[in-house]
């Protein structure tokens, strides 16, 4: 569907939009300093080559309905950018612009981090449709937003299958409810959050490199904790962290799962690509927790192809 002309125009427009997202990371200076201090000095594994990572945030036309607007999204953006800039493990590019998912743009990135992205964000807004027309990258069906949405879906899936890395955290699992394949891509669907308190977290595979931030030991964490629904299936995922039900208040309301299987982080292979998801990422203080920032950095390096780790279901 996409024309391959006028890419210079596409590049300039996309970069301008990415830079405009800088306003998203306006947080109190003391909190910024706390994140700066907590972020790792260097990556656990040196990058095999210079890496570029797209830090994707809920598009502007959906932000007013985003449950994390004005709460953790500014901290998320600041923390993800700091991880790349301080450790020099990757170059962070922050954007709310869907045109960053055009096939030619995706080739510039080693990984994408979905920062609590919510709503039907893969569906183009009127502004995005107008921009695509200005960029000259549409052919036929210029006014058909559904056809464009299907093309964006294909672009993202093709990129991951070809070797791209995808990191999703917290409410990214609830995004694009209109797109069943997106649930398959991340590995589950959102099923509510019975807990927002201190819970026990079990490290299911202590020797896996992606849980090295926790020294292979179970821990406690105050956080909003999700439960998941279909297509969640341990036969399709390699679960790394889960709720330790023996050390958690199981008397809270709205627990729907009866099997006590509350995964909190997993990896999965998708074609030649790599997908990482964790439910952590709601409370603002998560983003100046040193262990959690190391956990995120390791996940991004895994997605980008620098940290090796098994992904096959156990």
N, C-alpha and C positions, 0 to 999 in steps of 0.2 A: 504493500500500500504506500510505502514511503518513497518519495523522490529522493535521489542522492545528489541533488544540486543545492547550491546556496548554503553549504555547510559552514562557510565562514560567518554568514549571518546567524545561523543556528548557534554557533559557538559563542558569539558575542552576546546574544540575547540570553542564553542559558547562564553564562558566567555572571552577567549583570544581576539576574534573578537570584543566583546563589549568594552573591555578595549582599543583596538586600536582606537576606535572612539573618545578617549579623545582629539585627535588632532583637532577635529572639534570645540572645544570651546575656541580656542585661539583668544581672543579679547583684545583690548587695556585695560590696567589696570584700567584706570579711568572709563571706561564703566563697567568693572566688578564690581568695587566698587559701582557704581551707582545702578546696579542690586542688589548687596548684600544688600544695604541700603533699597531699595524699596520693597524687598521681605518681606512678613509677618513674624513676629517673631514666631508665632505659628498658628496652624490651627484653623479655626473657630469652628470645631467640633473635639473632640479627636477621633483618630482612634479606631475602635472597636477591632482591633488586628493589629499586625505589617503588613504593606502593602508593596508590591513590585510592582513597575510600570516600564514597558518597554517604554523607550523613543526611538521611532523608527524613523530613519532618512533615507532619500533616499539612497539606496545601492550604494556602491562605483562605480560600473560599469555604473551607470546612472548619477552620480553626475556632470560630466562635462557638461551635458545638462540641469541640474537643474537651473531654472531661478533665484533661490535664493542662488546659490553657491557663497560664498565669500561675501554675503550681509547679510541676516538676519539669515541664518542657524547657524553660530557660536553663535550668540546672543540667538537664540532659545534654542540651546543645553545647553548653560551656564545657562540661566534662568530656564529651566525646572529642571536641576540638582540642582540649588540653592534652588528652591521651596521645593524640597524634603529634602535636607540636612539641611537647616536652620529651617524649621518648624517642621522637624521630623515627618511629616504626612505620609511619604512613603520613601522607599529606591529606588532611581532612578537607572535604569540600561540602559545606552545609547548604542545603537547598530545600525549598518547598515546591520546586518547579517540576511538573510532570514531564516536561520535554527533556529532562535529564535522562529519561528512560528510553529515549529514541535509540535504535540499534547502534548508530554511529557514535553516540555519546557514551553508551554503556561500555564500549570497547576501551574507553579511557580509564575504567575503574577495575580494581582487583576485587573489591568487596563493596557491599551496600549494608549500611546499618539502618534499620527501621526503628526510629526513636518514638515509641508509643504512637505510631501513626494510626489514626482512627478514621472511621467513616468510609465511604465508597471512594477512596482516594485514587484508584486506578481509572475511574471515570473522569474524562476531561471536562473542565469547567468551560463556560463560554469564553473566558479569557484565554484559556489554553487553546481552544479551537481557533480563536482569532490569531493567536501567536503562530500556530502551525501554518495557517494560511499565509501569514506575512513571511514566514521563513521559507515558504515555497516547498515544503516537504510532503504535502498531501497530493495524492493523485486520485481523482474520482471520489465520489462520496464525501466531498469536502464538508458538507453540512451534516453528515451522518455521525453524530457523536457516538452512537453505539458501535459503529464500525471502527471508529478510532479507538474506543475502549478495548475492543477485541484485539486490535493491533498492538496496543500497549501491553496487554496481557501476554500476548505471544512474544513480544520483545523481551520481557522480563524472564519468562520461562525459558526461552531459547538461550538467553545469556547464562542463566544458572546451569542449565543442562550442558552447556559448552565449556563449563569450568569456572563460572563465577561463584563468589562466596556471599552468602546472605546471613546477616545477623539480625534477629528480631528480639526485642525485649518488651516485657510487660504487655501493654494493651495492643501491641502490634498484632497479637493473636486475634484480636477482635475486629481488625480492619477488613474492608472489602467483603461484607457479609453476602453480597450478591454474586460472589465469585467462588464456587466450590473448589476449584483447583488451587486457590490460594490457601485454603485450609489444608489441603493435601501437601502443599509446598512446605508450610511451617510445621505440619504434623498434628494439628489439633484444632479445636474450636473453643471459644470462650464459654465458660459455664458458671460465671459468677465468682465472687470473692468472699467466702464465708469468714475469713480471718483478716483482721488488721490489728495485729498485736504481736507480741513476742512468741515465736514458734521454734520448734526443733527442726533442724535441717540435717538430713542424712546424706553423707557422701557415699554414693553407691559403688563407685569404682575408684578407690583411693589412689591407684597408680595412673589413672588417666591424666595426661598433661594438662587438660583443661580445668582440672580442679586443684592444680598445684598451689593456687592462691590460698587454699584452705589447709595446706600441709597434709592433705589426705584425711583430715579429721572432721567429724561431725561438729556442728556449731549451732548457735542460737542467733536469731535475727528478728528484729521488729520490722515487719513489712506487711503490705497488703498481699495476701496469698490467694492465688487463683486455684480453681479446679477446672478440669478440662473434659470436653465431650468429644464425640466422633469428629474426625477420623483417628483420634488418639488411640494408639495400639502399640504396646511394647514390642510386638513382632516387627514393627516398621521403624522403631526409633531405638537409639542407644541412650538410655536414661542415665544421667550423671548425678543429679541431685533430686531428692524427693523430700516430702514432708515426713518427719519422724513422728508418727502418730502417737507413739508411746510417751513422747516428751512435748506434746502439744495439747491444748485445750480442745477436746473433741465434742464439747457441749455447746458450741456455737450454733447459731441458726443457719439454715440454708445449705447444709451439706447434702448434696444430691447423690454423690458417688457412694455406693455401699461396699465397694471392694477395698477401701482405704488406700487406693493407688493415686497419690497426688504428686505427680512428677513436677519438678521445679526447674529443671534444665535438661536439655538433650541435644544430641547431634544426629544428623541423618545425611546419607549421600543422596544426591539428586543428579542423575546422569554422571557427568564428570565434575559436577560442582559439589559444594559443601554448604550445609545449612546448620546453623546453631540457633537455639532459642532458649531464653530463660524468662521465667515469670517475674524475676526481680526487676525493679525499676520504677516503683511508685513513689515511695517516700523520698523527700528531697535529701535527707541525710545519707541515703544510700550513696550519693554521688561525692561524698567526702569520706567514705569508708575505704581505707587503703586496700583491704583484701578484695572488696567488690570492684574497685577500679582495676586492680591487677587481673581479676577474673574477666572483666570486659575487654581489657587489652589483649589478653591471651585469646579470647574468642575472636576478636577482630583479626589477629594474626593467623589464627586457624583458618578463618574464612578466606583471608587473602592468600593463603597457601604457604605461610612461613612456619607454622607449628603443625607438625604431623601428629595425628592421633586417630585411633580406630573409630569408625563410624557405623560399622555393621551392628545390627541389633544383637544383644547378648541372649 
